[in-house]
Each structure stands twice: as C-alpha cells, then as structure tokens.
Amino acid sequence: YAKDTSRKIKSALRTRKKSGKYISSNAPFGYQKDPADHNHLVIDPNTAPVVEYIYSMAEEGLGLHRIAKRLHDEKVLKPCYYKKEMFGRFIDDEKMYDWDNAYISQVLHSPVYAGHIIYEAKPTVSMKSKKRRYIPFEERAIVPNTHEAIIPQDRWENVQRILYSRSGCFMCDKTDYDNIFKGIIRCADCGRTMLVKVEHRRKRNSVLEQTFYCCSTYRKYGAKACDSHNLEARVLHEAVFADIQAHAKAAVSNREALVKKIANQMHLRVSSDRA
C-alpha cells in the first residue's frame, strides 16, 4: 500500500513539474513566490542583482574560490541571511558573508536563472530509503520558459562553456587518489574541512606523494582568515596506519585492558551526549 501510494504521489508531482509549475516550498535565491500564484516564480529585486553579479564574475574567468572571496570581501550577504529574516532561523552574524563554493556552483549551473524549471534533479531511490540518485547537470530534464529570466539564455550558455572548459585541480575524483578521509580531516584552528590537492607537476613515484591536504578557509579567504596547514597525504596515511597497528598490538597483548578502556571512553561519550 505504501509503495503504491508513493508511486501515485511521485507521478502527480512529476506531472505538475512537467506542466511548468514550481512546487518547492522555498523559491531559489534571486526569486520569490508570486503572491497571485505560489507555483510561479517572480524576480526578487533584493537578491537578483547578486545572482547577476555572480554570473558576471564567472564570465570574467573567476573560479568558485575567487568569487566566494570577492563576495566575502565586499560583504555581500549570503542566501541564508534572508531566510533568517523570513523564517526566524538562527544565523551566526560573524559568518553572514561566508559564501560556500558548492552553493555558488549550484547558482552558476542552475537553468532556473535562465527562465527554466528542472524536474527529476535528485530522485529518491525508493520509498523505503531517503537516499537520492544524483543526475549530472547536463542530463537533467527541464521545462523551458516557465518564468522571467534573470540571466539571458546566451549569457547562461556562455557561463556553462566556461565552467566545463576549466580543469578542476581540486577535483580528486579525476585522479587515482582515493580520498578515504573525505569530511573527516579538519583544520585544528578554524574547524573547517581540509581540501585535497593533487599536484601533477610534482614528480614523485606515486599519486600518494603528489597529494596534499590544505585548509578550505585558507583556500577561500586567504592568509587573513587561516593558515594553509599543508599536510602530505603520505604523512597522514602513515600516521593513521601506525595508530591502527598500535591498537591492534594492544588488542593482541592485553585484550581485556583495551576492552575496558574502550568501554570507559564510550560511557563518557554517552554521558556527555546526554548532558
């Protein structure tokens, strides 16, 4: 019954999307819901100039990091600040200009700013799972000319050509390096994640010796915000491997002591979580 209901709801939503209706709860940055029709988008005069500014910087050849840094330096409010005013959500005022590279990439790739609506961008796997299947930008189905465009079609297509022609030096999925520490390694100073950089110009014997980790805050905002904290991937792998060996040795030599130590640590962690 649940499976059949899920299939019917998905079909109804897909039909509404194909007819050009915008059914998401929040309007995308740069737009607002039409008061006369909540399934239609109209340009937001407060945020649309920021979208146009982002596209103009992309046309100049600026990458995501440089765009985020310029927005931060010029104190341009990031999108969630407007949600704070609308929905009363708590936002750290010190980070209201802290733009995220992934969000800028989403703005530059989204055809909604050219006047089109996307459907089936990230469909669910099944009604039993909350996981979503990723569909690349160029393969997503769109409904053309559903609302007024902020960016003309020729400008939007020009930005797409610029984005796809640029090689991603920080895209570790284009190399042989398997980033098993993704989302785990964080900067000791600012707490942000460490980005992976594969330096192909560095002549070494393996990709592990060509790979570095560096602070994402430093990459975004420079030395004024944080230090680079460059860390070789080889050093990181060796340190983690040595720690694993030390724990394995302790498990073999004195298993009961190790079990008690882990149990005490888990009890303290649970107590702190409850508090």
C-alpha atoms as one frame of an Amber mdcrd trajectory, in Angstrom:
protein
   0.000   0.000   0.000   2.812   2.415   0.926   4.670   1.575  -2.273   1.573
   2.182  -4.395   0.840   5.476  -2.618   4.430   6.618  -3.119   4.214   5.832
  -6.832   0.974   7.819  -7.199   2.348  10.855  -5.324   5.536  10.845  -7.408
   3.507  10.636 -10.595   1.299  13.562  -9.542   4.288  15.721  -8.607   6.074
  14.840 -11.842   3.004  15.835 -13.843   2.846  19.221 -12.099   6.562  19.815
 -12.703   6.261  18.910 -16.387   3.463  21.453 -16.743   5.886  24.170 -15.595
   4.744  24.600 -12.002   7.313  25.316  -9.290   6.299  23.163  -6.318   9.230
  23.528  -3.892   8.495  25.162  -0.554  11.165  27.875  -0.933  11.936  29.945
  -4.005  15.532  29.765  -5.299  17.901  32.601  -4.415  17.152  35.550  -6.697
  13.436  34.745  -6.956  10.341  34.854  -4.791   6.942  33.181  -4.956   4.322
  35.041  -6.972   1.652  36.283  -4.498  -1.049  35.531  -7.070   0.269  32.022
  -7.843   2.595  30.179  -5.448   3.601  27.775  -8.211   5.081  30.625 -10.250
   8.357  32.490  -9.706   8.946  36.228  -9.977  12.244  38.091  -9.729  13.243
  39.288  -6.263  14.612  42.846  -6.646  16.738  42.467  -3.496  18.659  39.302
  -4.390  18.543  39.156  -8.218  21.427  41.695  -8.595  23.649  39.352  -6.539
  22.927  36.473  -8.943  23.744  38.694 -11.911  26.972  39.785 -10.184  27.996
  36.133  -9.668  27.441  35.387 -13.355  29.409  38.471 -14.407  32.370  37.333
 -12.274  32.164  33.867 -13.840  32.265  35.475 -17.302  35.413  37.335 -16.243
  37.042  33.936 -15.683  36.971  33.901 -11.869  36.780  30.477 -10.234  34.494
  29.489  -7.378  37.080  30.294  -4.694  37.772  33.756  -6.060  34.058  34.518
  -6.460  33.414  33.470  -2.844  36.367  35.546  -1.651  35.210  38.658  -3.518
  31.671  38.316  -2.158  33.131  37.941   1.331  35.471  40.933   0.960  32.660
  43.119  -0.409  30.376  41.958   2.441  27.628  40.593   0.237  25.066  38.795
   2.401  24.803  35.073   1.763  21.405  33.485   0.930  20.595  32.018   4.355
  20.673  35.508   5.874  17.450  36.244   4.002  15.960  33.019   5.329  16.763
  34.272   8.815  14.546  37.296   8.216  11.809  35.198   6.614  11.722  32.178
   8.925  13.490  33.385  12.079  16.322  30.850  11.779  19.459  31.416  13.841
  22.440  32.508  11.774  25.881  33.363  13.146  26.245  37.051  12.319  30.026
  36.712  12.013  29.574  34.289   9.126  26.822  36.094   7.223  29.276  36.861
   4.381  30.811  33.384   4.347  29.720  32.094   0.920  30.029  28.406   0.116
  31.698  27.263  -3.106  29.160  24.490  -3.623  26.262  26.955  -3.479  27.954
  29.294  -5.978  28.456  26.317  -8.292  24.763  25.446  -7.919  23.753  29.010
  -8.837  26.016  29.033 -11.906  24.798  25.653 -13.154  21.077  26.064 -12.467
  18.932  26.776 -15.568  16.276  28.335 -13.304  18.101  31.660 -13.736  17.632
  31.385 -17.497  13.877  31.021 -17.037  13.585  27.216 -16.956  12.470  24.750
 -14.276  14.280  21.493 -13.504  12.478  18.294 -12.634  13.968  14.930 -11.665
  17.180  16.553 -10.422  17.769  14.167  -7.496  15.066  11.476  -7.461  14.754
   9.151  -4.473  15.951   5.568  -4.804  12.747   4.076  -3.352  10.031   4.863
  -0.844  11.971   2.812   1.754  15.115   4.932   1.508  15.860   8.643   1.870
  18.917   8.359  -0.375  18.761  10.247  -3.659  20.223   9.398  -7.037  22.422
  12.152  -8.466  21.838  13.197 -12.086  24.533  15.356 -13.751  23.542  18.933
 -14.632  23.712  18.350 -18.385  21.408  15.292 -18.188  18.633  16.839 -16.084
  15.250  17.313 -17.725  13.970  20.882 -17.805  10.766  22.705 -18.719  11.726
  25.786 -20.782  10.443  29.360 -20.420   8.320  28.968 -17.298   9.172  32.324
 -15.685  11.111  35.545 -16.262  14.856  35.011 -16.572  17.479  36.870 -14.545
  20.261  35.779 -16.918  19.615  35.762 -20.704  19.942  32.378 -22.393  23.073
  33.290 -24.400  24.864  34.532 -21.246  23.856  31.415 -19.313  25.163  29.119
 -22.078  28.407  31.107 -22.234  28.949  30.602 -18.491  28.316  26.855 -18.885
  31.018  26.667 -21.578  33.451  28.476 -19.279  32.679  26.163 -16.362  33.077
  22.953 -18.341  36.265  24.110 -20.070  38.022  24.762 -16.759  40.052  21.873
 -15.345  39.416  21.124 -11.690  42.749  20.975  -9.862  40.933  20.162  -6.622
  38.680  17.513  -8.152  40.239  14.406  -6.628  37.721  12.166  -8.430  39.577
  12.948 -11.683  42.755  11.367 -10.287  43.790   7.966  -8.984  43.774   9.156
  -5.368  41.002   7.678  -3.224  40.161  10.266  -0.559  39.159   7.929   2.282
  39.353  10.845   4.765  36.747  12.966   2.990  34.790  15.032   5.531  36.869
  13.659   8.435  40.094  15.680   8.308  39.503  19.159   9.733  41.639  22.208
  10.387  42.788  22.449  14.020  42.374  26.245  14.034  39.096  27.011  12.231
  37.456  23.581  12.281  36.706  23.577   8.547  37.338  20.557   6.337  40.696
  20.058   4.628  40.588  20.057   0.821  42.520  17.610  -1.347  45.013  18.900
  -3.866  46.816  16.624  -6.327  49.905  18.354  -7.690  50.651  16.620 -11.005
  53.642  18.866 -11.661  55.367  17.375  -8.634  57.431  14.475  -9.979  57.025
  11.681  -7.456  56.796   7.913  -7.578  53.112   7.614  -6.633  49.924   9.673
  -6.535  50.014   9.437  -2.728  53.214  11.514  -2.676  51.690  14.046  -5.092
  48.632  14.647  -2.910  48.236  17.282  -0.194  45.552  18.430   2.211  45.061
  22.148   2.852  42.617  24.264   4.845  39.428  25.174   2.959  39.178  28.510
   4.807  42.644  29.450   3.581  41.696  28.462   0.039  38.558  30.626   0.185
  39.673  33.734   2.055  43.475  33.693   2.160  46.042  34.017   4.944  43.999
  36.640   6.824  41.362  34.040   7.687  43.525  30.979   8.461  46.833  29.266
   7.689  47.244  26.843   4.790  48.236  23.902   7.051  49.547  21.897   4.100
  49.695  18.217   5.001  51.060  15.488   2.748  48.666  12.603   2.227  51.545
  10.162   2.645  52.284  11.506   6.150  48.596  11.291   7.075  48.282   7.701
   5.835  51.441   6.665   7.711  50.226   8.269  10.965  46.795   6.606  10.776
  48.348   3.267   9.834  50.762   3.446  12.789  47.851   4.216  15.132  45.891
   1.240  13.810  48.932  -1.009  14.338  49.365   0.274  17.905  45.738  -0.529
  18.744  45.999  -3.938  17.079  49.129  -4.704  19.090  47.385  -3.655  22.295
  44.424  -5.888  21.429  46.721  -8.897  20.983  48.920  -8.292  24.046  46.244
  -7.254  26.582  42.756  -7.583  25.185  40.883  -7.084  28.492  42.602  -3.774
  29.254  41.800  -2.454  25.777  38.143  -3.500  26.076  37.835  -1.720  29.443
  39.484   1.409  28.017  37.105   1.499  25.046  34.102   0.830  27.309  35.071
   3.710  29.610  35.528   6.045  26.640  32.140   5.074  25.228  30.478   5.589
  28.615  31.967   9.066  28.917  30.855   9.898  25.387  27.308   8.730  26.053
  27.196  10.732  29.306  28.341  13.884  27.556  25.793  13.362  24.762  23.020
  13.069  27.339  24.158  16.250  29.057
